[in-house]
Amino acid sequence: MEVELNYVVNHLEKLGPASFCDTPYSFSLSDSNAELGALSLKVDEILKTNYNLINPEDVTDSDNNEFALKDLTWLQNCCNEISQSSSTELDASVLFEAVIMSLKATEDQCAIQEDLLNLVGLDHIDLISDIVANSSNLIEEYMNQNDTSIAAQLSDGYTSEAGSSATHGQGLLDSLKSRPRRFSRSRDNRGPLFTGQQVFEVEKYPHVYGDKRLGNTISVIGKKFALPAGSEREDYQKYEEIIVPHAQRAPQMQGEKLLEISSMDILCRKTFLSYQTLNRIQSLVYPIAYKTNENMLICAPTGAGKTDVALLAMLQTISNYVESMNLMDESEPLDVHRDDFKIVYIAPMKALAAEVVEKMGKRLAWLGLKTRELTGDMQLTKTEIAETQILVTTPEKWDVVTRKSVGDTQLAEKVRLVIIDEVHMLHDERGAVIESLVARTQRLVETSQQMIRIVGLSATLPNYLDVADFLGVNRYKGLFYFSSAFRPCPIEQHFIGAKGSPKIVNSNIDEACFDKVLKLIQEGHQVMIFVHSRKETINSAKKLREQFFHEGEADLLDNSQHEKYSLAQRDVSKSKNKELKELFKYSMGIHNAGMLRSDRHLTERLFSMGILKILCCTATLAWGVNLPAYAVLIKGTQLYDPQKGSFVDLGVLDVLQIFGRAGRPQFESSAVAYIITTHDKLSHYISVVTQQSPIESRFTDRLVDNLNAEVSLGTVTNIDEAVSWLGYTYLYIRMRRNPLVYGIAYDELVEDPLLGSKRRELVSVAAGRLADNQMIVYNKKNGYLIPKDLGRIASNYYINYQTVSTLNNLLKSKMSEADIIALLSQCSEFSQIKSRENEHRELESLMENSSPCQLRDSISNTSGKVNVILQSYISRAHVEDFTLTSDTNYVAQNAGRITRALFEIAMSRTWASAFTILSLNKSIDRRQWSFEHPLLQFDLPHDLAVKVENQCGSLSLEELSDMSTGELGDLIHNRKMGPTVKKFISKLPLLNINVDLLPLTKNVLRLVLNITPNFNWDMRYHGNSQMFWIFVEDSNGLEILHHEQLLLNKRNVSTSHLLSFTIPVSNPLPSQLYIIAVSDKWLGAETVTPVSLSNVVFHDDSNPITELLDLQPLPITALHDPVLEGICAKRFSFFNAVQTQFFHTIYHTDTNIFVGAPTGSGKTMAAELATWRALHNYPKSKVVYIAPMKALVKERVKDWGHRLVEPMGISMIELTGDTNPDVKAVTNANIIITTPEKWDGITRSWKSRKYVQDVSLIILDEIHLLGSDRGPVLEMIVSRMNYVASQTNKKVRVLGLSTAVANANDLANWLNIRDGLFNFRHSVRPVPLEIYIDGFPGRAYCPRMMSMNKPAFQAIKTHSPTQPVLIFVSSRRQTRLTAKDLIAFCGLEDNPRRFLYMDEEELEMIVSEVEDKSLKLALPFGIALHHAGLTENDRKISEELFVNNKVQILIATSTLAWGVNTPAHLVIVKGTEYYDAKIGGYKDMDLTDVLQMLGRAGRPQFDNSGVARIFVQDIKKSFYKHFLHSGFPVESYLHKVLDNHLNAEIATGTIDCIQGAMDFLTCTYFYRRVHQNPVYYGADGDDQKSIDTYLSKLVVTAFNELEKSACIYRVNEETYAPTTLGRIVSYYYLFHTTIRNFVQKITENAEFDLALQLLAEASEFDDLAIRHNEDLINIEINKSLKYSAACLNLPMVDAHVKAFILTQAHMARLKLPVDDYVTDTSTVLDQVIRIIQSYIDVSAELGYSHVCLQYISLMQCLKQACYPSEIYRASLPGLNASSEKEARDYLNKFAGNKTDELYQMLCNDPNVFDIESLVNSLISYPKMNIEVSQSSSDKLLLYLRRLNQPLNPDFYIFAPLFPKPQSEGFFVLIIDSETQELFAIRRASFAGRRNDDSIRLSLRISMDIPPTCRNRNVKVMVVCDGYPLIYEHKIVLMI
């Protein structure tokens, strides 16, 4: 015994604590663990042979003469002595309490002995006997005393969590080296093996059943010393057998009863339909699993029903999303919100995942929930994932999904429940993945503040408390532990260790197997024998059959007497499996994955029927099929693992799963399970199966890669966060419980109980390794961890850092397929694969016959073997050897993933080798080489495939496509197959590409690709979508200049797709570029389009830059005007440098001016100086200020109205679509502030508007927007104002304000500027600006935006921790999502309200005034929101709080950059794209918008410098780097919309011929730019003739289009004139295509639905905002509408469909599902009135009276928000009328009465529920008297008199639901009484005051009588446009 103990001591000393941490990082931990494990097994073996450490009978007086006199004082002294020794770190008081608790816990002296041994160690073994002998006395005395006072007498010591964990490693050494131990029993004594519990019971938990260890195995080496009670050992000649008896069933507890299904709610009743009750475990778990949302850990034996517990947890989650009045009532309907949640079930194996899917799918199908498998074998599309509520996946797959920052983040966000099955696999190599997932989930819960429940299912665990803590389980609620006594069918376990040398051990295993099977068959039982290869199932069955015959027991295998034998024999005879037929005769069966599904099912059926007595199968049967048996037997524990390239031990998961198949509760009361292994593995399997070893962490093995995943995901951004992240892992818990195993000395734990230093050391070393491999940027100074492309790609594709190191060294810019395969073969993923001698012959054969690429290494090396088998796999070679087959499958599975990673790495480095890598990736996927014919990818018949390969190989696909079916038939010598070949050629996914080149600057080229699919879509081959890569390659084929992805789906395969991007070009210009479109999946599907650059002309845009002169700042006294000086003095005393430089030119001359300067540099002062000069020198003139956006107009009105109007004594007016002042107010105004479109519309009738002729100054703010789609309007305004000036002989000064532009000369030339050009650099700012551009990967927009939130938060903390921050986003939705994430990040800070600067009382008052929910949520955290979807009051609150520094962060859409002057210290532009419905995707913002946003950075009065961070897609980073500093050239947009603007000029008479149009163009900016950059606009060359030809063609095309729309007509050969339609288009500012569509589709008797449809089809709605996934919202709203949008025959994502839906939703008064739709509805309603008015005019022109009345009715309905059938009721809010007639009667009776009278008449009316609204509508209702007379033969006179006063002086109607006030108006129609033909129409309105400002209540209208209606019976109708008011008067018109 001493020899053995000395061996252990010496071995432990060799290992020592230091050996567990050979490097500072502990990456050799796994080796040390293995050695320690082997050592602990040795200790087990030593101690097992000495059955009890101490036998009380052996204690004599000589051992201790005073043992009978021991009392508590003695025990106190002993505890003090032990505490002060080196053998324990326990405090004396803790030790005293633990000893007492151990004595109280049990009377079993053996158990007490072990507990005390664990507590005090072997050093104090003598004391144990004294304590045991005096246990009764000590307990009695203790019970009679105050234990608290006793404990207080003990010396103080250190207490920590370590007190309940494993003993210090040095204590182990000391105890083992102490004086000789006394072991009383002889080794030869037979009897029960060592029994007893391990630790004292410190605390009881309510749901721990049958375990006294409380989850933590505590012994001197962290292991349990004993087997369960009653275990026996049998020693045979060829094997040893340990028998562990089955546990006794746990007795029924008091009050325990099985829960009846009928007592549950409907969710449970219908899900557990076939159950009467839940079983014991399920009944106990039910209250927590179903009634709470607690995290749970359920430890129970296999087969105890844990899957149903998981189902209960699922139902609890589902119940949160079920709408029902009463879940107990089956008659109540259930409405499940299926789109609001996801449940993830993580199964350890794919086979088990399939079983769970089948089971859960059936159980939950009645709720309409879908369950799908998401594993490596079962990929799901985004649509399928969206439709699925329950995803069953594997740990690795879910890790891949959740670690992608730009992948399925929305999926992860919806997860509400994660179920982890077999959580005890934490101990397995794959356990690191579980740790990573749980840590990620728990951190997501904290950051998102959304509950994700975690439920862990496990077999019984030794240290379940650790696992429970790891899963975040409340020990008193969610922790459930059930011992083996709770197994429905208890198992007797047999552990058999075969003896002998390796040569004979297999024979002994066979012998043991036969012995056990024979015994079972003799007893009449069935048995399943599990082996580890398909071949072995057959061999084992045959071997057993031989042994039965050899031993004369063959009769036992006779199954012919079975009652169903004949039926079974018939079924078996149909099988083609020879072995199955042969073995069936002997009651034996086989089952493996290599068999046909039908044969497997047949075998399962025969075994379940009892016809088969022996079933030899692989482990897949245990995982995938629920087929229990009385006995299971695992034959051998060695199986081949291709990942390690060697044979490994069968994992504990498999063992437990197989053992779980033992027992059929409905037939037997117990079961038996055998495992036969080699003798040296016996103790290992006993330990793991009987849970004697604690579950340790394997996280350190994967720490580097897991850290990389978190950094790439963005959840870890610095070392502190990494330390925190590690605190969520199981590793952290076990390091604190059992530090020695993880290389941590106990003094470290004492000094640092939370292991902060150790965790920091671990993550720092890991970060260093990542940084060394270029995977992250690690700033050791500040601890920042920044992801890099390489790390992100490695994370996404599960590539370990060792492989990345290899790739860094070997990946080159130009590589062949052979080079890439050689590189792949050296990846660390394949390093475990060994080359064996017995494989060499087959490898050589494969190399010669199936490896087209030359090998670089010998097949005797790992890399050489991998190279050969990968090539053989692609070549579809047949592999004979079993291990070689496994290796081949393993290599193939991983090679595809690694090549994908290589492909992305090559693309990120812009290397052309990406093409070759992608081709190889497809070869691996298709198992076909790139040089083989592409048609072989289809399922061609073999003979046809041979002919295609032989006959078509020399021809390109283009040549084959051009051939007819007959020619193809001749080519392959089979004319019948010609059509088949032609069909397959047409299905190969190819693209046609047309390229437009648009030069931007000397070294930047924009490419616009028009891509058209050129193949026939076949769902069988193409599925729902096809991915393509678009590359731009340089002429040398070495570099990728640009790359993009293009996703085609079946829906858009017939349409063309536009891609636009910019690329840099070198100087000198290359001769050509190559556009390459490559299919992502199909070999040979490539289109190469060469693009010649020979015709591209880059003009030298010598950009005049105005240098900032070193001038003395000019004082404001230079104005020489006290009033103006007073205005300026309130803000500054001196003009800044920019203002000083342009002051003289603007203030003292009348020259035209262009000022180009950065935002914030004081350009507004230029506008003010010019305005002051104009009003001073020309006091009767007008100044027009044109701002591109309403927001800018409002800002200017607010600013100047406050500062200028009153001091200067001037008047100012706003002219936008939101305001409609009368002509008098406009005429009297000195300053008009308006938008381009409004001023364009006004100046089209300049001849009749004198105030237009009085303009002396026009200010064009943000004139660089000429390059946007609204730019043409600015061009027309300037051209028209110049024309007006030439006609009136009054000079109009033009002032253009802009950011710095790259082609200011052209602007100056167009604006006729000579000395007034000021174009300053971007750097010329009062506050210097630091700009940082950050690239973010990923094609998907929303996930990419989400990945920017954490860096944005970090940027705030870095650049502006206490100063104002502006975050610009692209949409309203993004403001909400960004705020949500920032709030979550704040929640993780020490001060969550770090951005808030007001007290609670003030905050509450402000929040109470806020309407928007998201703003309400954000304000308490110091975050405000700003976008057009907020109410005016909410926006104002956000602005004021931010400006006054009450909140630090303002998240806004880009409109804020233009509209509100709210500078900040830090500006973050979070994304530079927005969704454009026209292209069905995201489009880049104009650079001008980005510059405007950046301009808000830096506060002149506060900051010395500002900071701007621009977050962009990584591929666009270089574009912004270039243009943000050099300036972007302003191009014209006029050529795109020339026809509409020419129509306006023709309508006003400015143009009447093509030459006139050509002359008009010479005044435009477009004319200047087309000469400078002709190729950009589509001219064939840069010579004058080419340009003239281009312009002429452009004008002629525009005239033709207008003629087609009937807007103009040809008078003669040269002259054109406007039509009435043309004038209508111009007057109402419409697109001519709107009227064209209307005229083409309108009919004389058109009904309301067609009128509504044509309104929605107006071109004015082309640009209505369509956001991502709004088609789904449209579909839902459309279901609730009276008229379906299907009538438009357009996709639901179309803008016109949305307009149609929103218009009706407004009339139906539907509650819109999202805030964006409310604002969008306002946008639509802004447009509809003028469109309807134009339609009425056109209908009148056509004589369609019915159509006119329909559109007037539509106008009424829109203003009152109702359908025509509800117009009367809608017009009378507050009245509960049962019908339209009743409402009309009220209207006729009460309309027009006085207010007091109405209140008196209606106050007691039972139908009135809102008297105030009703009275307001009634008093506003016009009551009129109408007189009609014929004043002359051609004149009709109408006299309209209003009998009641209007509601207000502006005659606004009562229309509370219409977004803008609407004035009362009338249509007067003259209609033929018989034919209903419309003869004339006229508008009339009382609105507009008289000259004396009194209200006008009468109108006199004179109408011309058309000759066609004289002597006709006509009716004169007066129809109100806002109320259902119609006056009709009949008259006969006389000549």
C-alpha angles and dihedrals in degrees: 000000000000090000091055093046092049088052090055093046093049092047092050091049089053091052096042124165091283093060090065089064107039091161129032086257102049096229090148088064095110092058092049090048090054092051092046089048091053089048094050090051088054090053088049091053093049093048095042091060089054096056100201128021091213133017113200090214090065094058109107137181090256089062093056121355094191102046093117092059100055117131138169093279089058090048090050091053091048091052091050090050093048092045092054092049124086095245097083139024092206118125112243093243092050091047092049092052092046092052092049092047090050091052091048095046099069145357091219102114093199090057091047090050093054093045091051092046089055091049103046103022129223092297090076099037091128091063091055093067091049092050093047092048092050097038096115093048093047094049093047093051091045093053090053095052137062102263091198094061091047093052090050091060091062120095118268116254142163118292124191144136087281088073090078097040137075120313121260114276093236088055088059091054093047093048093049092049094047125112120304114297123228115232108179104192128074120239090235094061110113122215143091116342121245109302135182145093123284111223142021117262106251098171136005122228120205098233102042107110123186102358130101097180095079092221103294121097105214120187136131091276100025095261139105116252101205148053123230118286117281096027115151138197126217119190117202131176096255101027145012121230129203114194119201109192120226116263120256113254113265109253121244110273124226110277093006117139137157113263113241117227091221090065093059130085124269095268091061096036095056094040094050092039096145094047127092095190140355116255123252098273094043091049091052093046097043099088092056099032096050106020100047140040094228121142108249143202115194114190110186138141119275111273094028094118102262092148090064089051087056088051090054089053089050091052090051090055092045090051089062088063099042122102112208135137092221125009091194092061114081092198092062113098117242121220112191117196093219097175095057102069146032130199120206121203111192111203121186096228136036090231091056090046090059091050092049091049091053094047098043092040092058095043096050100034091099089066091054091246120147123220119196138173118242108188138123088277096044113050118183129209120233089255092052091048090049090052094047123088100180118045118190110199145151125255094252094049094049089047089055091048097048098041093062111098091195100033131073096343092136088055091053091048092059095051111116101166132034118189116193112197120203092012089175087081084088082097091057126084087258090056090092088066091054090050091050092049095048093046090049092048095048092048089048089054090054096046098041095038088220120127117245111182117216120205119184122198119196147156114253108301127204094217101030092150089067092051091046091053090048092053092048093247122164102235092214096049117019102031114099122175121180120181124219087271087079095059110120090224111026115223129222106212124212120194112193123188115195113217130214142066121309090264096059102026093090090054090052090049088054089049094051091046092053093047092055096042092049091052092049094048090048088054090052099252133135119233135199115209114203119206130170109242136042092240091052092059089066096039093050092049092050092045091053092048090054092049092050090053092044092053092044094245097118091118089071089067095057110116099166092106093063112117093233096041096111093052090047092048090054092052093046092051089062092059120098092208106110096195092049091054093045096048094044090074089064098047089256130126140182130215128186140139091256092069125089114269091242091054091049092050090047091053092048091051094048092050094048089050090054096241091117114058098181125040120186109199146152125250091265087080091058093050103036108033129048099224111141127190136186091250135026125188128193108207109203127345102225118103133165117255111193090194089065095030092228145071114285137184119274108261123248090240091062092045093052092045092051092045087050090063090064115101138038107216092196092058110025136033093216142014141204133228128191131194118189115196138147117289094248090058096046097093090046094057093042088053098048097040096047090044096241093141120069117238106257129193124257093187096114090066089065102026096114094050094042091051089051089053092054093046090049091048090052096237092112115046103157143018093265091057090046090054089049091048091053088055089067093058131096087236090068093051093049093044088060094043099043108014097165093068089057096048096260120135118221093242087061090055091048093051094041109025092175091048091228093153093047092049091048090050092051096049093041092055090045091049089050091055091050091049091049088057094048092246097122139007108246115193103195092190097063099013096240117160114201121183121234130201092258093054093045092051091047090051095047093049098038093243115161122230094248090062090048088055089054092048092050089058101040109029111101136184093247120037138156125222089259090054092050094048089049089051092049092051090059096054115121091237086075099038092102093058109105128205109228127199094233089060098050097088093053091043091054090051091050091047092053099042108027108027112085093173118076117248122240095194137042119264087238087072125075093240092050093050092047090049093053098045092047092053090045090052091053089047090052091236119173114245118204106186114086097220091043089053090052091048091049093052091047093050092047093050093052099036092065091053094046094048089053088055091047089051093054092045091052090049092049087055091045090237119159089219084084088084093057092045092050090049091052090047090055090046090056091047095046096033089229132112121242091240092059119093113279092225089068087076088075123077095264120171110259097249091047091048090054092050093047091051094047101038105030100039095095094052126080122234090250090056092047091048091055093053122094123238089257093052091049090050091052090048093057093035092242115094093186090062094050094093090047093054090045090052093052092046089055090053096056103107107245131157134215114218130197116187130206117193118212115183111211104174137348093283105022126079128186117213121201112195122199104198123192123184111239104195141075114258116234118181091209093062104020103036116194098321145014126209124215133185118221113203132182108205129189121247092260094055092233104104137044107222094187140355135191138171122238119197116200123189131186091257095061101030092107095052131077121248127216123215121181126184141143128240132187117244127202129237118266092044115246116241094241148346130220124232108201123190111193128181113238093221110020125081115225093015095124132133119196116194116186113211117204116216095190093104095044111109120195109198118208103250095196096197113211107226118196108222115220106247123221094245130159107254109260116238119230089246086079086081090071090207121106093207094052092042089053091051092052096041091068089067109023145351100215133040114242123248095269093046092046090055097052097034099097097045094050100037101038105034137050096221120130112261138209117191115186113181138135121278110273096030095110104265092146088070088062089059091048094049091050091047093051091050093048094049091045097048097034105029095173094050129091134238117216118201112193118196121182096229136042089233090059090046091053092047091051093046090050094046099044093037088058099041110026114024101066100036092048095040093231134132126236131189136193119225114190137121087270094060130045109184118183122259093256093059091049092048092052096047121105094197125037116195112194148142125262095251094049094049091044090054092048096047093051085077095039094138092065095041112072094186088066089056090051095062113120100169131033118188117200109197118200091009090171085080085084084099093060128082089266093053096093089065090059090050091052093047094054093043092048094046090051088050091049090050091051091050096046097035089232118128116234114203116214123208117187120195120194147141114266109291133199096231106038091148092070092049091049091049092050093047090047092242120163111158099010102076114124113169108166126188122262089247092062099100132136086230115040114234130219111205124198122185117202122191121212123195129228138076098230110090105209097047089046090053089049091052089057095061098078093047088048090055091048090049090055091051091047104041105022113015094158105011129087118285128197118199115192119202133176103242144022091250090056091055089059096043093046092049090048093055094044089052089052091051090049088054089062093053126092088243108036091186096052091130096052122093107181136076126261095255094053091045093053092050092051095044090052089062094051119099103186113088095213092051090049089054095045102045096070087061094051094258123125130189130216128186141124092264092069122089117257090254093051091050091049092051091051092049095047095046091050097044090048092049093242090128123030102207129055118185111198145161119248092266088077090062089061102033112040126042100224108143121190137190092242127033120190117193100202103198130345100221136085133192115264115192092199092068094028091234147061122305131196118258117243111270087235089064091052091048090050090054092048088051090068090067115102129035110228095210096044113024133067088198139001130222128219126187117192116198110199139160107279095242091058097051095097092050092058092042089058103041101037089067104030099042128240121262114245111233128185126254096191097103090064094060103022094126094063094049094045088053090057092052092046090049091054092045096246091120127032104159143032093257089052089054090050090051090048091054091059088070093057132092087233089066091056095047096046088061092048098044108016097161090058090061096043103262115150094231145353098254120106094249093055091048093048090049090051093049093047091050090048093053094044090051090051092050091049092052092050091048090051089054090050091240094124136020134203113254095184139332093303108015130082130186134195122256125216088260090053091053091048090052091050095044095051093039094238136152110258089228089065092061092040091056091046095051092046095052107030119102130197093248098037114158131219096272093056090046089054092046094052090048091055091047093061113126089232087079094055090101098043106138114263115186130196116291093003089127087073091053090048091053092053095047091045089062089064097049129101094225117042120230088227088091089074092061090218132123116267090247092063118114093228091055089052091050089050092050096045092048091054094040087057091050091046090048091229120175103245116229098226135033092235090066091056091058092041089054089055089051091053093046089051088065105035100074096059092041091052090047090053091048090052090052092048091047089051089051088053091046093240103149093171091055091048091053091047091055092045087052089049090052090052091049093051093050093047094037099234145102119262091257090061102039097114095046091045091051090058108055113187094037120108098208118175094209144012089252092057091049091048090051090053089049094051092045103045108021114116097018121131121268098248092048092051093051090050094048097044104035094094098034108125091210092060115088100160108033096175095058091043094051092047091053094046096049091048092051108106116241108195145180115214127194122188125192139156107241095184140351091278102028131077117195124207125187115196120188124182110219098196134048117258122249089249138003092259091057092237111176123230100261107139095171097053110093097228132038113267124206120224112260139172138209118214112203130185108205132178107248093217108034095028088226114158113235102175142355132197136179123227135182138174090208116109120064131248121255090266090055093246121138115263114226100171136057132194113202126188117194129189114238110225113229090239094066101047116121088019133125104245137172122220111213126193109195126184115227095214107032133045089255120139126170115190127192124178121212139163110232111221129199 
